[in-house]
Amino acid sequence: MRLFQLALFCLCAYIQYKLWFGHHGLHDYRRITETVNTHQQMNTELLKRNKLLKADIEDLKLGLEGVEERARHELGMIKPNETFIRVLPKKHYE
């Protein structure tokens, strides 16, 4: 009878060891869960960026206003007989 109890105790100890410290145990589960959460956040941010890019593409496909806006904003282009004025933020010197 004592041998059977000792065997059960050893089996329980082995199972607990595997659960807490073994391969595919709780430590691995927590690490993988954190990794999945990080990837889900990254995917959410990338989906938002993709939606903005798709909206930009549609705007550029539909009309010249989008092209003109980009040219003015990114390239600093101006129309004939137009004056370009650039206002710079005031620098704070300490």
Disulfide bonds with the S-S distance in Angstrom:
none
